[in-house]
Amino acid sequence: MALHLQVLGPIRIRRGNDEVDPGPRQQRVVLALLLARAGRPIGMTELIELLWGPDAPASAVNVIHKYVGSLRRLLEPGLTPRAPGAYLARHGNGYRFAAGAETLDLTRFRELVTEARAHASRDEFDAALDCYTGALRLAQGPAGEGLAETAAARSIFASLDGELSDAVVAAARIADRLGQPARLLGPLRQAAERDPLNEVVQAALVTTLATAGHQAEALAVYRSVGARLADELGIDPGRELQEAQQRVLTPFTRPAQLPPDPPYFGGREPELAALDRLAGGLRDDGRRGPLVVAIDGPSGSGKSALAVAFAHRIAAEFPDGQLYLDLRGDQRDTVLSLLFALGLPASEVPGTADAQVGAYRSLTAGRRLLILLDNVRNAAAVRSLLPSSPASLVLVTSRSPLLELAAHDGAHLMRVGVLDRRAAREMLERRLPGPAGRWDDVIEACGRQPLALARAAARLRFPSPVDD
């Protein structure tokens, strides 16, 4: 019958459907420590330190040998005395536990988390979330629950709990991205209970509760965590918790302001591929601010069409919405326009420009927003419009390279030139139904500029009537 071992929670041994008693308390501790170090050896000196600390008895080595012998017979009934068996092998003067994912929950958990990260790196977020939720279902409580009696042992089990916390936070971000926050509420509540002072976990719980529509519970969690931090550590909630609370307190509308997807867009596959690669930077966990991409090119080069087309292509990855501003005209009320788009009532808009920028950054903190700022004149026009969220993407178009935006705000610069002849021909043929024509003269007369080609195609398709 198949053997199943659990260390992500109370220590359990199951053979088929039958529960096996792991034995007396210290024997359970030995098993839990070996399982927690799955695949890695623990030397005898370290085992003694983990079990007894500085108060180890003179018989410690013999006691451990006795426990290991008993555990071998529990795991493999009928094993002859002194036989090593398949699971608990001698390694130097210590021991190493070896078992696959079909036997040990920790091994299976790590396999699933690795698969989830691989899916996420390829933008396969549904599959990533499935793997994460499968991994998190294996957690049945604090690792090695109730068995750590020394500081060193507590550290080992706390490390496993840390792996669970990292996985649940990563899964919560993906669930939020997919608009499925309820799938992570159970694992997040368990993680928050396991690690009540972990602000990252608590912030993820507050955010997910709010996103799932449980605002009252989200605020109650924030207040409870804040009180515990003050009582036990004498500190206030950190930035992530404060941003999570702000998301609960502040009304937020999910805008969808992108202009229509250009109907005849094409010929920019290399540029779209480059934008895809740049947008992949949003997966960098070390980001501190939004990802900014500034696209520049001369008038008529199609930079705005490229930005709009790409924005539509990835809009679904930004569940908190998409904002759009054309900065060609009056730029005095740009922040005010964004505040209204995000749902802030006019009665709550601050009176000064600096305060409005602060309100905008509070509203955007922690959000996954796509912001398209079109026809920008200079970097100064952009700086106050950058959201306060490393999960957001800002696309900027301008006629000249925004070097200051690159120097001071880490923007990636992309130059858009004229189309090559093949792309220009495809553009004309896409706009002009019917048999393909000889377009070389038209293409060269238009300088392979997308806007000029679009106008030429319109004139050819809909010629002006001749006056009588």
N, C-alpha and C positions, 0 to 999 in steps of 0.2 A: 504493500500500500504506500501511496505517495506521502512523503514527509513534508510538513509545512512548519516553518519557524517564524515567529513574530518578535521583533525588537522595537518596532515603531508603535509603542504602547506597552501594556503589560507583557512580560515574557510569556510566550505560549508555545507549546509543542503540540502539533496535531498530526496524527497518522491516519490518513483517510478521513473519516468523520469522527474519529475518537480523539478525545483530549488526553494528553499524557502529562502527568504531574512532573514538573521539572525538579522536584526535590526540595530540600531545606533551603532557607533563605540564602546562605552564602554560596551554595551551589548554583542557585539562580543568578546571583551576581556574577559568578565566573562565566556562566553561559552568556549572560547579557553583554558582558565586556568583550568576549570573543566574537559575538555576533556583530556588535557595534564596530569592530575592527575587521569586518568581513574581508577575507583575502589578504590581510596584513598580519604579520606575526606580533605577538606580545611576549617579550622576554619575561623570565621568572621574576627578576628584580622589579620590573614595572608592575607585574601582576600583584605582587605582594604589596607594593605601594598603593595600588588602586584599591585593594581589598581592606588593608588595615592602616595605611598611613605609617606614622612613626611607631605605632603600638603593635607591630606585628609579633606574633608569638614565635618561640624558637622552632615550633613544629610547622611553620607556615608552608615550607616546600612540600612536606609530606601531605599536609591537608589539601593543597592544590592538586597534587598527583591523585589523591583519593577522589576529589570532586571530578576531575577529568575522566578517570576510569568509570565512575558512575554515569557521567553524561554520555560517554561513548556507548554504554550498554542501553541507555534510554533511547538514544537516537537509532541504534541498530541492535534490536533484541537478538539474542543468540550469538553475539560477538564473543569470541573466546577471551579469557583473561589476558591482559597485556597486549591484545591485538590493537593496532592503531585505528582501524576502521577507515571509513571514507571521508569523514567530516572533520575530526579533531586530530590534526597531524602534529607531531613534534617538529619544532623548528629551533635549532640550537638548544638552549636550555629552556625554551618556552614553547608556546603552542600557536597554531594558526588554524582558524576555521575556514573551510572551503566549501562553498555550495553555490549552485546557480540560481537564476531568477525564479525558477520553478519551485525552489525550496525556501529561500529567504526573502522576506518582504523588502528588506533594505536594498538588496541587489536588484530586485524588480523595480523598486521606486527609482533608483538611479538610472536604470535603463530607459524608463519611460520619460524621465526628465531630459535625458540626452536626446531622445527622439523628439520631444517637444521643442527643444531649442533648435534642433536641425530644421524642423518644419517652419518655425518662426523666422529663421534666417533666410528661408526661401519664400517668405510672405504667405505661407500656407497656414493661415491663422486658425481656421476651423480644425484642421488636423492637430495643430499644436495644442489647442485648448482641450481636445479630446484626450491627448496624451497626459496633459497636466492633471486633468480631473481624475483620470485613471490612477495616476501616481498618488494623488492626494487622498483617494479613497482608502489607500493602504494604511494611513495614519489612524491609529485607534487611541491616541492619547500621547502624553509625553514619552519620549523614548526611554526604555528601561524603567518604566514608571515605578517610583517608590523604592528603587534598589540602590541608588547612589548614596553611599555613606561617607565618602571622602571627597575632598575638593577636586582631586584629580579625576575621580570617577564622574563627578557631576559635570566636569568640563567635557568629557567624552560624550556623554548623553546630550549635553547642551549643544554640542556641535551638530549632532543629528537633528535636533529640533531647529537649529539654524538653517539646515538644508531644506527642511519643510517650510520654514518661513519664507526663504528666498523663492521657493517654487510657487507658493500661494500668492505672493505679491506679483510675480511675473505673470501668473495665470490670470489674476484679477485685472491687470492692465490689458491683456488680450481680450478678456471677456467684456471689458468696458468698450474696447475698440470695436467689437463685434455687436455691441448692443445686447449682450446676454449676461448682465451682472448677477442675476439671480442664481446662476449656476455656481457661483463662487461664495455665496453667503455662508453656507454650512462650513466649508473648509476655512474661511476667514474667521468665523466665530471661534472655531476650535483653535486656530493659530493664535488668536488674540487672547484666548484663555490660557494657552500654554505659556505665552510670553507677554504678560500684561504691560511690561515697560518698553517693549519694542515699538518705537514710534512709527517706523515704516509700516509695520503690520497694522497698527491701530489706525494709521491714516488711510491705508488701503481699505480697511473695514468701513470707516466713516464714509469714504468716497463711494464705495460700492453700495452701501445702504442707501445713500442719497440718490444714486443713479437708478437704483431699483425701486425708488418711490417711498422709502422708509425714512423720511426726514426726521421724524421725532426720535426714532431709535438712534439715528446717526448723531444727533445733537446730544442725546443721553450718553452715548459712548464717548464722545469728545469730552463732556464734562467729567465723566468718571475717570478717564485717563488723565485729564488735567489735574484732578484732585490727587490721584495716586502719585503722579510725578512730583507734585508739590510736597506731599506728605513724606514720601520715601526718599526722594533725591533732592528736594529743595530747589527744583528748577521749573521753568514754565515750558509749555509745549513748544517744540521746535518748528522750523519752517514748514515741513511737510504736513504736520498736523494742523497748523494754522491755515495752510492753503486748503486742506480738506474741509475744515470748518467753513471757510469762506465759500466754498462751492455749495455747501448746504444752505447758508444764510442768504446768498445773493441770488435773486431771480435771474434765470438764464434762458434765453431763447436760442434755439438752434437755427441760425440763419442759413439760407441757401441762396446767396446773392450772385453766384457766378453768371456771367453773360451766357447766352446759348452757345452750345458746342458748335464751332465753325462747320457748316455743312459740307464744304468742299476741301477741307484741310487735308494736306498730304505733302509728301516730299521732304519731310523733316525727320525721317527715321533715325539718323545718327544723333540729332539733337535730342529726340525723345529718349533714346537709349542712354545718353549722357545724363539727362534729368533723372531717369530711373536710378542710375547709379548714385547720383548725389542724394536723392531722397532716401536711399538706403542708409544714409548717415543717421536717420532718426532712430535706428536700432542701437545706436551707440549709447550704452547706459551711462557713460561718463559725460554726456552733454550737459551743459549748464544753462544754455539759452536756446532760442528757436533756431531751426535750420533756415538760413536765408540764402536764396539763389537769385542773383541779379542778372537779367538777360538784357543785353544792349545790342543795338543795331540801328542803322540809319532809318529815316522815315520810309515806310513802305516795305521794309524787309520782312514783315510778318512776325515780328517778335511778340506782339500782343496775341495774335492768333495761336502761336506756339504755346504761350503761357496758358491761354484759356483751354486749348485742347488738352494739354497735359494736366491741368487742374481737374477737368472732367474725368480724365483717365484714372486719377487716384482719389477722387472726392470721397469714395466710400471708406477710405482708410481714416477719415477724420470725422468721427461720429458727433463731435460737438459743433460741426457746421463749417460753412465756407463764407468768408467775407470778401467783398470786392469794393475797391475805390478807384475811380479814374481821377488822377491828380493833375490832369491837364489844366483845369480851370482854377477856381478859387480854392485855396488850401487852408483857409482859416478855421473851418469847422470840421476838419477831418476826424479828430478824436471824438467829437460830439456825435458825428454820424455813426461811428463804430459803437459807441455806447448805446445809442438808440437801437442799432441793429441787434445788439446783444440783449435787449429787453429791459434796459434800465429806464424806469419812468422819468419823465422830464422833471418831476418834482424832487427826484433824488439826485439829479445831476449837480455836481459841485460847481461853485461859481467861478473858480479860477482855472486857468489853463493847466497849471501844474497839478492841481487836485483832480482834474478830469483825466489826465494821463495816469495818475495813481489809481483812480477808480477803474480805468481800462485794464491796467496791469493786474489789479485784484480780480476782476471778472475773468481774465484769461488764465490766471494761475492754475496750473495742473490740467488745463484743457488740451484736447487734440483738435486744433483749428487749422484750416487751410486759409491763408490770407493772400489775395492777389492785389498788389498795388501797381496800377497801370499808369504808364506815361509819367514817370517820376522825373523831376528836374534835377534833383541833387540828393545827396545822402541825408542832409538835414531834414528833408521832408519825410524821410522814412523812420528816423530813429525813434520818435515818440510813438510810432505805430507798431513797433515790435512787441509782440505779446510776451507775457511773463511765463513762458512754458517751454521747456525743452522738447515737448512732444508735438509742437506746432511747426508748420512749414510756411514760410513767407516767400512768395514769388514776386519779384520786382521787375518791371520793364522800364527801360530808359533809352534815350538816343546815344548817350555816351557812357563809358564804363564808370561805375560808381566806386572809384578806388578808395574813397574814405570809408565807405560802408564795408569794404573788404578789410581795410586796415584796422578799424575800430570795433566792428561788429562781427567779424569772421565770415562775411558774405562770400559765397562762391560766385565768381564772375564767369559769364558765358557770352561769347560774341556770336551773333547771328548774321551770316553773310547772305549773298545771293544764292538762288537755287542752282544746282547743276542742270545741264541741258535735259537730262533724262527726267528729273523731277519736274522741271518746268513744263516739259511736254505732257507728262502725266496730269499735271494740274490743268492745263488747257483741255485735254481730252475728257477729264472728269467733268468739266463745266460745259463742254460743248458736245451734246449727244449726237449720235449719227456717225458716219464714216470718219475715220481719222484724216486730218488734213495735213498739209505741209506747213508746219508752224515755225520753221527755223527763223524766218524773217521777223515774225511777230515776237518770238522769244528774245531775239537780239535787240529789237527795237525797244522792248520793255526792260532791257538790261537785266533780265532774269529776276526781277523784283516781284515778289508775290502780289503786292497791291496793284502794280501796273498791269500784271498779267490778268488779275481778276477783272479789272476795268476793261481791258481789251476783250476778254471773253464775253463780258456783258454786252459790249457794243456789237460784237460779231453775232451774238445770239439774238439780240433785240436791237436791230439797227433803227436809227431815227427815221421817221417818215419824211419823204421829200415833199417840200411845199409845191403846190400846184402853181 
